[in-house]
Amino acid sequence: MFGAGGGTSSYREAEETELVLLWGSNARETHPIFFHHLLRGVRNGGRIVAVDPRRTSSAEWADLWLGIDVGSDIALANAIAREIIHSDLAHKEFIRRATTGFDAYAKCVEAYTLDRAVTETGVPASAIKEVAQAYGRADRAMICWTLGITEHHNAVDNVLALINLALLTGKVGRYGCGLNPLRGQNNVQGGGDMGAIPNRLPGFQDLEDPAIRAPFEEAWDTALPPKRGYHLTQMFESMEHGEMRALYIVGENPARSEADQTRTVRLLSGLEHLVVQDLFLTQTAELAHVVLPAAAGWAESEGTVTSSERRVQRVRRALEPPAGARDDIDIICEIARRLGCDWGEPTAEQVWDECRSLSPMHAGMAYSRLDELGGIQWPCPDETHPGTQFLHARLWKDPVEGPRAPFSVVEHDPPVDSLTEEFPIRLTTGRRLDSFNTGVQTDAYTSPLRRPEALLLSPADGARLGIVDGERVLASSRRGAVEMPVRFDATLRPGLAFLTLHFPDQVATNILTIDATDPKSGTAEFKASAIRVDKLVVK
Amino acid sequence: MDIRTTGGPPTAAEIAAVDRVLGPPESLWEGGTRTPADDHFARGGHTTRSKRDLLLPVLHSLQDEVGWIGRGGLDYACRRLNVPPAEAYGVASFYDRFALAEQPALTVTVCDDIACKCAGADDLCRELETNFGPAESAKGGALWRRSPCIGLCDRAPAIGIERCGAEHLEGRVAPAWAGGVIDVLAGGRWPVNEGSLLPPQSPVRLLRRIGVIDPASIDAYLAAGGFNALRRALEMGSESVIHEVTEARLLGRGGAAFPTGRKWDAVAHAPARPHHLVCNADESEPGTFKDRVLMEGDPFAIVEAMTIAGIATGCEHGYLYIRTEYPEARARIQNAIDRAREHGYLGDDVAGSGLRFDIEVRRGAGAYICGEETALFNSIEGKRGEPRNKPPFPAQAGLFGKPTLVNNVETLVNVLDIVSGGAAAFAATGTPDSTGTRLFCLSGHVRRPGVYEVPMGTTLRALIDLAGGVGDGRRLQAVLLGGAAGSFVTEKQLDVPLTFEGTRAIGATLGSGAVMVLDDTADLEAVLLRIARFFRHESCGQCVPCRVGTKRQEEILHRLLVDRQTSGRDADVALLADVAQAMRDASICGLGQTAASAIQSAVIQLKVLDG
């Protein structure tokens, strides 16, 4: 946000804030570590508002659940903003000093009346008002979100709509306030921070800025490409055009995790050369020409991870990797050596120290300090700096330090895969506590909570379709059709269905999903497909 | 909140029982059926969880109306209250009152505790076994079981009768006789109790209205000067009221004898809000029934005293926690609260003062441990009645974690005279260190058992004489002073003055005011075994010294007194003392700390294990 690629707050603040808007996040299941902090907050009297199409296990903890229609987040956020402005709860002083673009924003949200919001979102007007009042009046409040916000064709606009709310009420840059994307994995934050995204260098630094590139080019004694590369969706487009012909995949299983699976597998299979580096022989690895067995990052190698609160922590080797499996650093250095560049045999700490020399926000994070302080939150510019508990305190300085934070005009834009008579049911996807993504790392473990994958459907829809609980049906979207069992879930409203993507071999969920992608983030709209459900024809 | 219900749908009766307490569900999410309003909105969180303290009332309602707590009913209660079923089951199974398997609608509990034992309860049980069937086994839609003291020791032997169903009925009969009980079990008429609440005496203070005015009538109470103390207290202001209570040197009458004024002062000045008042009417100490007599005979006095205490200490809400074995007292108190509210002595404007105070009655569920104040808090909060560690003390963090004043019924009633007559007049009665009068519950082998009010400092001998002494031709064997948690006093010690300091000097305690007199016909060994069984059964099981110690104590006594083992006898006597020491030193709460007290005093004072 505002130039920094991470959540603004610390977990500790979730324990001491008054209100958390949990927006498009089933953190109870998908981010249990954060939720544990949030529950401490609840015990301290903190309140939760859950915005989610489903009444998830997180929403069961919430004081208010707003069951929006899938993909109507911007309409809801803008209507809340209008209520805040009309109730004179906007933080005028903060807006004047620390932000830009308020007038255009105010003009935009003025069109989002309660009536319109009720139509677009399904949420009752009284609930929208109640949330606007609660958020507007709270001294401390934070907004947290997960993939319910970002797995949409307008993901970035969704995020901007939430940022607008925080700017409107001055709820960022202060203790107990903030904007936090919750990372469902222990090191999603670290991956981005280290530059594992097309437009960033380590330290989340802009690749396309020559002044930023220069120290890297000097340190690495090579010229860096001046333009960003492709993000995942663009890579597949490029494969489609026959332009991208070789791919090196580290620790990903796109053959199961990508939307529109049929197309994904076809494109991966058509590559001239596919290298997969992974712990397991995943479905993607089965398509590869070369598989490089890797050591497990969390138990068999040294390094660091960065949590959702920007805390860099050390990971230590507890086990020797099995024979043949090698540390990621070893593998990469060996490939470099065979390509003619001898990078030596650096330890994880040496790699980290090089990173610290090039990334100002990590500069003060020597291993010894990470040990001593139990991890450090970036930015940490030097070895006397304690780390940063929350970001953007600068916005409250007088005058504001650095650039002001911009409001963004964002408009409601419904899901690409529209509901029609032919495809009348909204399918949304998600995850469960006991499983992880496509199951590569969790299938090997049993769980008392785990049940066979099935299409969760409202009992009312089941009755309308003449199917019984447990019956196998044909679920189809505009992209494909899959046979699967149905399980009735009384918490789902009629017209809403749910699948996970944990068990691609039981139910190939991503045959149904749409690859409509946000052009700014490259994320596909996993959260909103239109499907129909039919009884199987008895042969 | 991670609730997984697996018990199947509740029956209509179960839904009705739960809804009777909670009202009908407002949405699908509270356990109702889906309406379009549920598609896009739910309210929950703090609002729902704040009803957690209604779990016990809900379980009572299920027990009353359905006769047991089935899984369907429990699940429905859990959905309504947002409590995980495993946790609610843990609560339901903690309390003796709740049946977790289907049982007959009609049950009779026969008290076989010390006083009733002295009055032939064991013979009664034997007759039931012979002429009806064994305890705990259903026959023809009815069942009987043994029970610890139900507080009718003055009319022993006592039974409780309950019929569950849409029309729930409870009653008690004392004295009971086998033929009458068998009639009841066979579906016949319930015998009617007759007799007065008090034996004849010239009461000094606390009992003066009992048996004199109609306990159901607020007009009678007002005519007898009722609510004058409240008006006086409102004129005086909180600080002055607390000052008078402190100056009166009133000590708590529940057993611990803590200075009441100091408690009030601590709660009144505790910074956290809100403050809560709890009146401990969970009178469960065997042989104790004074609070029952106060509640049945003078309920408005308790309402008035609670109101004074609540307002003086900054509480707006008071709870009266009463043991479930006292249905008549519960009804009387509830009536008094309702009438007082109608007349403006409770509610948003107490006696025109602009101050707010109200009282809610909460019903125990058959757990002796809930008389311990922190266990009582947990019970009101809808949890298992397990005591908490102290500190923090209730005045800092008590009920719902807030500053709480907790006083016994008798303690509170004393406040009326302190406020009306002043501290000096109050302290003129009794001794300098034990001021005022005290209620004693005389039971067992005395001619006129019952509650007696005497000035502090009266000797035990004089008190027993007041009750007519032991029967003709009988010799006093021992007195159990202070109930099961008290200790035995010998004939030689009868001249002990009944004060906190006097009893302490002979290693005894006034405790709850129970005075159980045993003459030479009493089977002392059977009494000790009953006490050991009582503590083993009532230990909450939370801390090891008590959980294991009460069990070992009972086993050792069985070896010594029932099996009459001769080998290893000395080692067992020593082990019994060791177990007693461990319980006294290491238990969390008073139950474990006193669980060996009576038995050890019998070993030492009465030499029951000698020879």
Interface residues (C-beta under 8 A of the other chain):
Chain A: R28 V42 G45 R47 I48 R55 S57 A59 E60 W61 A62 D63 L64 W65 L66 G67 I68 D69 T121 G122 V123 P124 A127 A460 A490 R493 P494
Chain B: M1 D2 I3 L28 W29 R34 A37 D38 D39 H40 F41 A42 R43 G44 G45 H46 T47 N82
